Amino acid sequence: MSATFWIIIAGAVATYLTRVGGHLVISRFERIHPRVEAGLNAVPAAVLTTLVAPAMLDAGPAEWAAIVVAGLVALRGGLLSMFLAGAVVLSVARQFMA
């Protein structure tokens, strides 16, 4: 089997063990401090930022338009509407700006 296959399997196992390990550690506590809970709630936003920020550095006009529209929609709408608005703007902008 190829090295890529084993890298994917190792990544999946590491991800699974990380999630299960975190759950096992947290489940041992009877009460979670509000600051710890707030920190854990901030993790998804931090991960999303690490994925979006590098892409923004290499973004062209179509990507910037989608980011701006998604940001504006996020101020009023929910997560799904933000995602859909950004995806539609990106698709249309790439079609006409390319």
Biopython code that builds the backbone (N, CA, C, O; Angstrom):
import numpy as np
from Bio.PDB.StructureBuilder import StructureBuilder

atoms = [
    (1, "MET", "N", (0.836, -1.176, 0.000)),
    (1, "MET", "CA", (0.000, 0.000, 0.000)),
    (1, "MET", "C", (0.881, 1.240, 0.000)),
    (1, "MET", "O", (2.033, 1.212, 0.434)),
    (2, "SER", "N", (0.309, 2.319, -0.495)),
    (2, "SER", "CA", (1.099, 3.539, -0.650)),
    (2, "SER", "C", (1.285, 4.263, 0.680)),
    (2, "SER", "O", (0.548, 4.043, 1.642)),
    (3, "ALA", "N", (2.275, 5.118, 0.701)),
    (3, "ALA", "CA", (2.559, 5.896, 1.912)),
    (3, "ALA", "C", (1.415, 6.852, 2.220)),
    (3, "ALA", "O", (1.135, 7.125, 3.387)),
    (4, "THR", "N", (0.754, 7.361, 1.190)),
    (4, "THR", "CA", (-0.367, 8.280, 1.396)),
    (4, "THR", "C", (-1.482, 7.605, 2.185)),
    (4, "THR", "O", (-2.070, 8.212, 3.080)),
    (5, "PHE", "N", (-1.767, 6.364, 1.857)),
    (5, "PHE", "CA", (-2.798, 5.621, 2.568)),
    (5, "PHE", "C", (-2.472, 5.526, 4.050)),
    (5, "PHE", "O", (-3.337, 5.766, 4.892)),
    (6, "TRP", "N", (-1.234, 5.178, 4.374)),
    (6, "TRP", "CA", (-0.839, 5.027, 5.773)),
    (6, "TRP", "C", (-0.817, 6.369, 6.504)),
    (6, "TRP", "O", (-1.089, 6.424, 7.703)),
    (7, "ILE", "N", (-0.501, 7.429, 5.805)),
    (7, "ILE", "CA", (-0.545, 8.766, 6.422)),
    (7, "ILE", "C", (-1.988, 9.122, 6.768)),
    (7, "ILE", "O", (-2.255, 9.663, 7.841)),
    (8, "ILE", "N", (-2.912, 8.823, 5.866)),
    (8, "ILE", "CA", (-4.328, 9.097, 6.126)),
    (8, "ILE", "C", (-4.823, 8.269, 7.312)),
    (8, "ILE", "O", (-5.527, 8.781, 8.183)),
    (9, "ILE", "N", (-4.453, 6.992, 7.340)),
    (9, "ILE", "CA", (-4.864, 6.129, 8.452)),
    (9, "ILE", "C", (-4.275, 6.642, 9.770)),
    (9, "ILE", "O", (-4.983, 6.700, 10.776)),
    (10, "ALA", "N", (-3.002, 7.012, 9.780)),
    (10, "ALA", "CA", (-2.362, 7.524, 10.998)),
    (10, "ALA", "C", (-3.032, 8.819, 11.456)),
    (10, "ALA", "O", (-3.233, 9.020, 12.654)),
    (11, "GLY", "N", (-3.377, 9.691, 10.520)),
    (11, "GLY", "CA", (-4.074, 10.925, 10.871)),
    (11, "GLY", "C", (-5.446, 10.654, 11.463)),
    (11, "GLY", "O", (-5.857, 11.309, 12.421)),
    (12, "ALA", "N", (-6.157, 9.684, 10.889)),
    (12, "ALA", "CA", (-7.482, 9.329, 11.411)),
    (12, "ALA", "C", (-7.380, 8.759, 12.819)),
    (12, "ALA", "O", (-8.174, 9.108, 13.693)),
    (13, "VAL", "N", (-6.409, 7.884, 13.040)),
    (13, "VAL", "CA", (-6.222, 7.290, 14.366)),
    (13, "VAL", "C", (-5.831, 8.372, 15.377)),
    (13, "VAL", "O", (-6.350, 8.390, 16.493)),
    (14, "ALA", "N", (-4.924, 9.269, 14.994)),
    (14, "ALA", "CA", (-4.502, 10.339, 15.898)),
    (14, "ALA", "C", (-5.673, 11.258, 16.236)),
    (14, "ALA", "O", (-5.823, 11.671, 17.385)),
    (15, "THR", "N", (-6.498, 11.578, 15.254)),
    (15, "THR", "CA", (-7.668, 12.418, 15.494)),
    (15, "THR", "C", (-8.639, 11.733, 16.436)),
    (15, "THR", "O", (-9.155, 12.355, 17.365)),
    (16, "TYR", "N", (-8.889, 10.459, 16.201)),
    (16, "TYR", "CA", (-9.808, 9.705, 17.052)),
    (16, "TYR", "C", (-9.296, 9.641, 18.491)),
    (16, "TYR", "O", (-10.049, 9.885, 19.433)),
    (17, "LEU", "N", (-8.023, 9.315, 18.656)),
    (17, "LEU", "CA", (-7.456, 9.217, 20.003)),
    (17, "LEU", "C", (-7.467, 10.561, 20.717)),
    (17, "LEU", "O", (-7.685, 10.620, 21.927)),
    (18, "THR", "N", (-7.237, 11.623, 19.990)),
    (18, "THR", "CA", (-7.266, 12.958, 20.593)),
    (18, "THR", "C", (-8.669, 13.281, 21.097)),
    (18, "THR", "O", (-8.836, 13.782, 22.209)),
    (19, "ARG", "N", (-9.675, 12.990, 20.275)),
    (19, "ARG", "CA", (-11.054, 13.278, 20.685)),
    (19, "ARG", "C", (-11.476, 12.402, 21.861)),
    (19, "ARG", "O", (-12.065, 12.898, 22.821)),
    (20, "VAL", "N", (-11.185, 11.124, 21.796)),
    (20, "VAL", "CA", (-11.563, 10.221, 22.883)),
    (20, "VAL", "C", (-10.796, 10.582, 24.148)),
    (20, "VAL", "O", (-11.368, 10.590, 25.238)),
    (21, "GLY", "N", (-9.518, 10.879, 24.015)),
    (21, "GLY", "CA", (-8.713, 11.245, 25.180)),
    (21, "GLY", "C", (-9.235, 12.494, 25.854)),
    (21, "GLY", "O", (-9.312, 12.549, 27.082)),
    (22, "GLY", "N", (-9.594, 13.494, 25.078)),
    (22, "GLY", "CA", (-10.160, 14.717, 25.647)),
    (22, "GLY", "C", (-11.461, 14.444, 26.366)),
    (22, "GLY", "O", (-11.710, 14.985, 27.443)),
    (23, "HIS", "N", (-12.290, 13.608, 25.773)),
    (23, "HIS", "CA", (-13.564, 13.264, 26.411)),
    (23, "HIS", "C", (-13.320, 12.517, 27.723)),
    (23, "HIS", "O", (-13.992, 12.785, 28.719)),
    (24, "LEU", "N", (-12.378, 11.597, 27.734)),
    (24, "LEU", "CA", (-12.093, 10.842, 28.955)),
    (24, "LEU", "C", (-11.563, 11.748, 30.064)),
    (24, "LEU", "O", (-11.927, 11.581, 31.228)),
    (25, "VAL", "N", (-10.718, 12.693, 29.715)),
    (25, "VAL", "CA", (-10.170, 13.608, 30.719)),
    (25, "VAL", "C", (-11.271, 14.495, 31.289)),
    (25, "VAL", "O", (-11.383, 14.643, 32.507)),
    (26, "ILE", "N", (-12.079, 15.083, 30.422)),
    (26, "ILE", "CA", (-13.146, 15.981, 30.875)),
    (26, "ILE", "C", (-14.207, 15.223, 31.678)),
    (26, "ILE", "O", (-14.755, 15.763, 32.639)),
    (27, "SER", "N", (-14.498, 13.982, 31.294)),
    (27, "SER", "CA", (-15.550, 13.229, 31.983)),
    (27, "SER", "C", (-15.163, 12.864, 33.415)),
    (27, "SER", "O", (-16.034, 12.486, 34.199)),
    (28, "ARG", "N", (-13.901, 12.964, 33.774)),
    (28, "ARG", "CA", (-13.468, 12.644, 35.137)),
    (28, "ARG", "C", (-13.800, 13.761, 36.128)),
    (28, "ARG", "O", (-13.791, 13.547, 37.341)),
    (29, "PHE", "N", (-14.089, 14.942, 35.609)),
    (29, "PHE", "CA", (-14.425, 16.069, 36.475)),
    (29, "PHE", "C", (-15.929, 16.114, 36.698)),
    (29, "PHE", "O", (-16.712, 15.910, 35.770)),
    (30, "GLU", "N", (-16.322, 16.381, 37.931)),
    (30, "GLU", "CA", (-17.745, 16.511, 38.234)),
    (30, "GLU", "C", (-18.289, 17.843, 37.745)),
    (30, "GLU", "O", (-19.425, 17.931, 37.279)),
    (31, "ARG", "N", (-17.466, 18.875, 37.856)),
    (31, "ARG", "CA", (-17.886, 20.215, 37.455)),
    (31, "ARG", "C", (-16.769, 20.846, 36.639)),
    (31, "ARG", "O", (-15.598, 20.770, 37.012)),
    (32, "ILE", "N", (-17.130, 21.459, 35.542)),
    (32, "ILE", "CA", (-16.141, 22.130, 34.698)),
    (32, "ILE", "C", (-16.207, 23.627, 34.994)),
    (32, "ILE", "O", (-17.281, 24.227, 35.010)),
    (33, "HIS", "N", (-15.046, 24.206, 35.227)),
    (33, "HIS", "CA", (-14.972, 25.636, 35.516)),
    (33, "HIS", "C", (-15.472, 26.420, 34.298)),
    (33, "HIS", "O", (-15.201, 26.036, 33.160)),
    (34, "PRO", "N", (-16.203, 27.520, 34.533)),
    (34, "PRO", "CA", (-16.739, 28.299, 33.401)),
    (34, "PRO", "C", (-15.662, 28.810, 32.439)),
    (34, "PRO", "O", (-15.909, 28.927, 31.239)),
    (35, "ARG", "N", (-14.492, 29.109, 32.951)),
    (35, "ARG", "CA", (-13.412, 29.576, 32.065)),
    (35, "ARG", "C", (-12.919, 28.455, 31.153)),
    (35, "ARG", "O", (-12.607, 28.689, 29.986)),
    (36, "VAL", "N", (-12.852, 27.241, 31.687)),
    (36, "VAL", "CA", (-12.448, 26.090, 30.870)),
    (36, "VAL", "C", (-13.500, 25.833, 29.801)),
    (36, "VAL", "O", (-13.172, 25.573, 28.643)),
    (37, "GLU", "N", (-14.759, 25.906, 30.196)),
    (37, "GLU", "CA", (-15.839, 25.704, 29.230)),
    (37, "GLU", "C", (-15.812, 26.774, 28.149)),
    (37, "GLU", "O", (-16.023, 26.467, 26.975)),
    (38, "ALA", "N", (-15.557, 28.020, 28.520)),
    (38, "ALA", "CA", (-15.468, 29.106, 27.537)),
    (38, "ALA", "C", (-14.296, 28.872, 26.589)),
    (38, "ALA", "O", (-14.406, 29.114, 25.387)),
    (39, "GLY", "N", (-13.185, 28.405, 27.125)),
    (39, "GLY", "CA", (-12.035, 28.098, 26.275)),
    (39, "GLY", "C", (-12.320, 26.971, 25.305)),
    (39, "GLY", "O", (-11.940, 27.039, 24.136)),
    (40, "LEU", "N", (-12.984, 25.941, 25.781)),
    (40, "LEU", "CA", (-13.339, 24.826, 24.901)),
    (40, "LEU", "C", (-14.339, 25.252, 23.834)),
    (40, "LEU", "O", (-14.287, 24.762, 22.706)),
    (41, "ASN", "N", (-15.245, 26.157, 24.180)),
    (41, "ASN", "CA", (-16.205, 26.661, 23.196)),
    (41, "ASN", "C", (-15.529, 27.518, 22.132)),
    (41, "ASN", "O", (-16.061, 27.659, 21.031)),
    (42, "ALA", "N", (-14.366, 28.094, 22.439)),
    (42, "ALA", "CA", (-13.659, 28.937, 21.482)),
    (42, "ALA", "C", (-12.805, 28.135, 20.504)),
    (42, "ALA", "O", (-12.325, 28.690, 19.515)),
    (43, "VAL", "N", (-12.607, 26.855, 20.754)),
    (43, "VAL", "CA", (-11.732, 26.041, 19.907)),
    (43, "VAL", "C", (-12.209, 25.985, 18.447)),
    (43, "VAL", "O", (-11.382, 26.161, 17.552)),
    (44, "PRO", "N", (-13.489, 25.750, 18.162)),
    (44, "PRO", "CA", (-13.894, 25.699, 16.747)),
    (44, "PRO", "C", (-13.585, 26.980, 15.984)),
    (44, "PRO", "O", (-13.144, 26.923, 14.837)),
    (45, "ALA", "N", (-13.809, 28.125, 16.601)),
    (45, "ALA", "CA", (-13.507, 29.395, 15.935)),
    (45, "ALA", "C", (-12.006, 29.540, 15.700)),
    (45, "ALA", "O", (-11.586, 30.059, 14.666)),
    (46, "ALA", "N", (-11.201, 29.086, 16.653)),
    (46, "ALA", "CA", (-9.748, 29.171, 16.498)),
    (46, "ALA", "C", (-9.267, 28.265, 15.369)),
    (46, "ALA", "O", (-8.389, 28.645, 14.595)),
    (47, "VAL", "N", (-9.836, 27.084, 15.277)),
    (47, "VAL", "CA", (-9.449, 26.162, 14.207)),
    (47, "VAL", "C", (-9.864, 26.726, 12.856)),
    (47, "VAL", "O", (-9.096, 26.659, 11.896)),
    (48, "LEU", "N", (-11.071, 27.281, 12.768)),
    (48, "LEU", "CA", (-11.521, 27.879, 11.518)),
    (48, "LEU", "C", (-10.615, 29.034, 11.106)),
    (48, "LEU", "O", (-10.311, 29.201, 9.925)),
    (49, "THR", "N", (-10.190, 29.822, 12.077)),
    (49, "THR", "CA", (-9.285, 30.938, 11.791)),
    (49, "THR", "C", (-7.962, 30.436, 11.236)),
    (49, "THR", "O", (-7.414, 31.041, 10.314)),
    (50, "THR", "N", (-7.440, 29.349, 11.774)),
    (50, "THR", "CA", (-6.165, 28.828, 11.266)),
    (50, "THR", "C", (-6.305, 28.283, 9.853)),
    (50, "THR", "O", (-5.319, 28.209, 9.121)),
    (51, "LEU", "N", (-7.499, 27.906, 9.464)),
    (51, "LEU", "CA", (-7.709, 27.424, 8.095)),
    (51, "LEU", "C", (-7.952, 28.569, 7.125)),
    (51, "LEU", "O", (-7.496, 28.517, 5.983)),
    (52, "VAL", "N", (-8.665, 29.605, 7.565)),
    (52, "VAL", "CA", (-9.045, 30.703, 6.674)),
    (52, "VAL", "C", (-7.922, 31.726, 6.530)),
    (52, "VAL", "O", (-7.696, 32.231, 5.430)),
    (53, "ALA", "N", (-7.218, 32.040, 7.606)),
    (53, "ALA", "CA", (-6.214, 33.104, 7.567)),
    (53, "ALA", "C", (-5.124, 32.878, 6.522)),
    (53, "ALA", "O", (-4.827, 33.814, 5.780)),
    (54, "PRO", "N", (-4.507, 31.698, 6.413)),
    (54, "PRO", "CA", (-3.493, 31.517, 5.372)),
    (54, "PRO", "C", (-4.074, 31.635, 3.962)),
    (54, "PRO", "O", (-3.408, 32.133, 3.055)),
    (55, "ALA", "N", (-5.310, 31.180, 3.779)),
    (55, "ALA", "CA", (-5.939, 31.290, 2.464)),
    (55, "ALA", "C", (-6.187, 32.750, 2.106)),
    (55, "ALA", "O", (-6.147, 33.114, 0.930)),
    (56, "MET", "N", (-6.442, 33.583, 3.101)),
    (56, "MET", "CA", (-6.676, 35.004, 2.829)),
    (56, "MET", "C", (-5.419, 35.694, 2.318)),
    (56, "MET", "O", (-5.511, 36.663, 1.565)),
    (57, "LEU", "N", (-4.260, 35.216, 2.712)),
    (57, "LEU", "CA", (-3.014, 35.840, 2.268)),
    (57, "LEU", "C", (-2.787, 35.650, 0.779)),
    (57, "LEU", "O", (-2.171, 36.497, 0.131)),
    (58, "ASP", "N", (-3.275, 34.551, 0.233)),
    (58, "ASP", "CA", (-3.115, 34.276, -1.195)),
    (58, "ASP", "C", (-4.401, 34.516, -1.981)),
    (58, "ASP", "O", (-4.497, 34.123, -3.144)),
    (59, "ALA", "N", (-5.382, 35.154, -1.362)),
    (59, "ALA", "CA", (-6.698, 35.321, -1.985)),
    (59, "ALA", "C", (-6.652, 36.369, -3.093)),
    (59, "ALA", "O", (-5.926, 37.360, -3.027)),
    (60, "GLY", "N", (-7.460, 36.101, -4.108)),
    (60, "GLY", "CA", (-7.638, 37.051, -5.194)),
    (60, "GLY", "C", (-8.914, 37.842, -4.973)),
    (60, "GLY", "O", (-9.520, 37.761, -3.904)),
    (61, "PRO", "N", (-9.324, 38.603, -5.970)),
    (61, "PRO", "CA", (-10.524, 39.437, -5.824)),
    (61, "PRO", "C", (-11.794, 38.623, -5.568)),
    (61, "PRO", "O", (-12.656, 39.057, -4.804)),
    (62, "ALA", "N", (-11.921, 37.468, -6.185)),
    (62, "ALA", "CA", (-13.116, 36.639, -5.977)),
    (62, "ALA", "C", (-13.191, 36.154, -4.537)),
    (62, "ALA", "O", (-14.260, 36.172, -3.927)),
    (63, "GLU", "N", (-12.071, 35.725, -4.001)),
    (63, "GLU", "CA", (-12.048, 35.238, -2.637)),
    (63, "GLU", "C", (-12.315, 36.357, -1.634)),
    (63, "GLU", "O", (-13.025, 36.156, -0.649)),
    (64, "TRP", "N", (-11.741, 37.543, -1.888)),
    (64, "TRP", "CA", (-11.969, 38.670, -0.999)),
    (64, "TRP", "C", (-13.433, 39.091, -1.017)),
    (64, "TRP", "O", (-13.995, 39.430, 0.024)),
    (65, "ALA", "N", (-14.052, 39.071, -2.192)),
    (65, "ALA", "CA", (-15.479, 39.410, -2.277)),
    (65, "ALA", "C", (-16.296, 38.426, -1.459)),
    (65, "ALA", "O", (-17.213, 38.830, -0.743)),
    (66, "ALA", "N", (-15.980, 37.142, -1.553)),
    (66, "ALA", "CA", (-16.712, 36.124, -0.792)),
    (66, "ALA", "C", (-16.494, 36.298, 0.705)),
    (66, "ALA", "O", (-17.428, 36.132, 1.490)),
    (67, "ILE", "N", (-15.272, 36.631, 1.109)),
    (67, "ILE", "CA", (-14.974, 36.825, 2.528)),
    (67, "ILE", "C", (-15.750, 38.021, 3.075)),
    (67, "ILE", "O", (-16.307, 37.955, 4.171)),
    (68, "VAL", "N", (-15.785, 39.103, 2.319)),
    (68, "VAL", "CA", (-16.501, 40.307, 2.766)),
    (68, "VAL", "C", (-17.993, 40.030, 2.875)),
    (68, "VAL", "O", (-18.620, 40.384, 3.873)),
    (69, "VAL", "N", (-18.565, 39.397, 1.853)),
    (69, "VAL", "CA", (-19.999, 39.102, 1.890)),
    (69, "VAL", "C", (-20.316, 38.143, 3.034)),
    (69, "VAL", "O", (-21.285, 38.351, 3.764)),
    (70, "ALA", "N", (-19.513, 37.098, 3.195)),
    (70, "ALA", "CA", (-19.748, 36.150, 4.277)),
    (70, "ALA", "C", (-19.643, 36.843, 5.638)),
    (70, "ALA", "O", (-20.425, 36.556, 6.544)),
    (71, "GLY", "N", (-18.694, 37.738, 5.780)),
    (71, "GLY", "CA", (-18.560, 38.483, 7.031)),
    (71, "GLY", "C", (-19.760, 39.365, 7.317)),
    (71, "GLY", "O", (-20.219, 39.444, 8.457)),
    (72, "LEU", "N", (-20.273, 40.031, 6.286)),
    (72, "LEU", "CA", (-21.448, 40.879, 6.468)),
    (72, "LEU", "C", (-22.691, 40.056, 6.788)),
    (72, "LEU", "O", (-23.496, 40.446, 7.634)),
    (73, "VAL", "N", (-22.849, 38.923, 6.118)),
    (73, "VAL", "CA", (-23.993, 38.058, 6.391)),
    (73, "VAL", "C", (-23.886, 37.479, 7.802)),
    (73, "VAL", "O", (-24.902, 37.287, 8.469)),
    (74, "ALA", "N", (-22.672, 37.201, 8.258)),
    (74, "ALA", "CA", (-22.474, 36.641, 9.601)),
    (74, "ALA", "C", (-22.928, 37.606, 10.693)),
    (74, "ALA", "O", (-23.305, 37.178, 11.784)),
    (75, "LEU", "N", (-22.894, 38.899, 10.403)),
    (75, "LEU", "CA", (-23.330, 39.873, 11.399)),
    (75, "LEU", "C", (-24.826, 39.785, 11.669)),
    (75, "LEU", "O", (-25.274, 40.090, 12.774)),
    (76, "ARG", "N", (-25.603, 39.371, 10.670)),
    (76, "ARG", "CA", (-27.062, 39.314, 10.816)),
    (76, "ARG", "C", (-27.628, 37.896, 10.793)),
    (76, "ARG", "O", (-28.619, 37.607, 11.465)),
    (77, "GLY", "N", (-27.004, 37.022, 10.026)),
    (77, "GLY", "CA", (-27.564, 35.689, 9.840)),
    (77, "GLY", "C", (-26.837, 34.638, 10.646)),
    (77, "GLY", "O", (-25.985, 34.938, 11.482)),
    (78, "GLY", "N", (-27.193, 33.418, 10.377)),
    (78, "GLY", "CA", (-26.574, 32.299, 11.061)),
    (78, "GLY", "C", (-25.411, 31.728, 10.278)),
    (78, "GLY", "O", (-24.995, 32.275, 9.257)),
    (79, "LEU", "N", (-24.902, 30.632, 10.772)),
    (79, "LEU", "CA", (-23.742, 29.989, 10.174)),
    (79, "LEU", "C", (-24.034, 29.469, 8.767)),
    (79, "LEU", "O", (-23.221, 29.637, 7.858)),
    (80, "LEU", "N", (-25.191, 28.840, 8.590)),
    (80, "LEU", "CA", (-25.535, 28.286, 7.292)),
    (80, "LEU", "C", (-25.714, 29.375, 6.246)),
    (80, "LEU", "O", (-25.234, 29.237, 5.121)),
    (81, "SER", "N", (-26.393, 30.449, 6.601)),
    (81, "SER", "CA", (-26.586, 31.539, 5.635)),
    (81, "SER", "C", (-25.254, 32.195, 5.285)),
    (81, "SER", "O", (-25.040, 32.586, 4.137)),
    (82, "MET", "N", (-24.362, 32.317, 6.257)),
    (82, "MET", "CA", (-23.040, 32.881, 5.988)),
    (82, "MET", "C", (-22.268, 32.008, 5.015)),
    (82, "MET", "O", (-21.668, 32.503, 4.061)),
    (83, "PHE", "N", (-22.290, 30.706, 5.263)),
    (83, "PHE", "CA", (-21.574, 29.782, 4.386)),
    (83, "PHE", "C", (-22.148, 29.814, 2.972)),
    (83, "PHE", "O", (-21.400, 29.889, 1.997)),
    (84, "LEU", "N", (-23.468, 29.757, 2.863)),
    (84, "LEU", "CA", (-24.096, 29.748, 1.542)),
    (84, "LEU", "C", (-23.836, 31.042, 0.787)),
    (84, "LEU", "O", (-23.552, 31.012, -0.411)),
    (85, "ALA", "N", (-23.929, 32.171, 1.467)),
    (85, "ALA", "CA", (-23.675, 33.455, 0.807)),
    (85, "ALA", "C", (-22.238, 33.528, 0.307)),
    (85, "ALA", "O", (-21.992, 33.950, -0.823)),
    (86, "GLY", "N", (-21.291, 33.120, 1.142)),
    (86, "GLY", "CA", (-19.889, 33.135, 0.724)),
    (86, "GLY", "C", (-19.622, 32.198, -0.431)),
    (86, "GLY", "O", (-18.879, 32.539, -1.351)),
    (87, "ALA", "N", (-20.221, 31.016, -0.395)),
    (87, "ALA", "CA", (-20.017, 30.039, -1.469)),
    (87, "ALA", "C", (-20.613, 30.524, -2.785)),
    (87, "ALA", "O", (-20.003, 30.366, -3.843)),
    (88, "VAL", "N", (-21.802, 31.114, -2.721)),
    (88, "VAL", "CA", (-22.441, 31.618, -3.950)),
    (88, "VAL", "C", (-21.633, 32.765, -4.535)),
    (88, "VAL", "O", (-21.375, 32.798, -5.738)),
    (89, "VAL", "N", (-21.236, 33.699, -3.692)),
    (89, "VAL", "CA", (-20.444, 34.838, -4.186)),
    (89, "VAL", "C", (-19.122, 34.350, -4.767)),
    (89, "VAL", "O", (-18.692, 34.834, -5.813)),
    (90, "LEU", "N", (-18.486, 33.414, -4.112)),
    (90, "LEU", "CA", (-17.220, 32.894, -4.628)),
    (90, "LEU", "C", (-17.407, 32.217, -5.977)),
    (90, "LEU", "O", (-16.614, 32.433, -6.894)),
    (91, "SER", "N", (-18.436, 31.411, -6.106)),
    (91, "SER", "CA", (-18.685, 30.705, -7.370)),
    (91, "SER", "C", (-18.966, 31.687, -8.507)),
    (91, "SER", "O", (-18.407, 31.569, -9.598)),
    (92, "VAL", "N", (-19.834, 32.650, -8.237)),
    (92, "VAL", "CA", (-20.192, 33.631, -9.276)),
    (92, "VAL", "C", (-18.998, 34.508, -9.613)),
    (92, "VAL", "O", (-18.735, 34.768, -10.787)),
    (93, "ALA", "N", (-18.281, 34.961, -8.616)),
    (93, "ALA", "CA", (-17.135, 35.841, -8.852)),
    (93, "ALA", "C", (-16.032, 35.102, -9.633)),
    (93, "ALA", "O", (-15.409, 35.679, -10.524)),
    (94, "ARG", "N", (-15.802, 33.857, -9.300)),
    (94, "ARG", "CA", (-14.782, 33.096, -10.049)),
    (94, "ARG", "C", (-15.217, 32.895, -11.495)),
    (94, "ARG", "O", (-14.387, 32.886, -12.404)),
    (95, "GLN", "N", (-16.507, 32.737, -11.700)),
    (95, "GLN", "CA", (-17.011, 32.534, -13.060)),
    (95, "GLN", "C", (-16.773, 33.759, -13.931)),
    (95, "GLN", "O", (-16.404, 33.641, -15.099)),
    (96, "PHE", "N", (-16.992, 34.949, -13.342)),
    (96, "PHE", "CA", (-16.904, 36.177, -14.146)),
    (96, "PHE", "C", (-15.574, 36.882, -14.054)),
    (96, "PHE", "O", (-15.259, 37.701, -14.918)),
    (97, "MET", "N", (-14.783, 36.598, -13.042)),
    (97, "MET", "CA", (-13.486, 37.275, -12.876)),
    (97, "MET", "C", (-12.331, 36.478, -13.470)),
    (97, "MET", "O", (-11.221, 36.996, -13.590)),
    (98, "ALA", "N", (-12.572, 35.247, -13.837)),
    (98, "ALA", "CA", (-11.488, 34.408, -14.348)),
    (98, "ALA", "C", (-11.245, 34.619, -15.813)),
    (98, "ALA", "O", (-10.363, 33.984, -16.390)),
]
sb = StructureBuilder()
sb.init_structure("model")
sb.init_model(0)
sb.init_chain("A")
sb.init_seg("    ")
for serial, (resi, resn, name, xyz) in enumerate(atoms, 1):
    if name == "N":
        sb.init_residue(resn, " ", resi, " ")
    sb.init_atom(name, np.array(xyz, "f"), 0.0, 1.0, " ", f" {name:<3s}", serial, name[0])
structure = sb.get_structure()
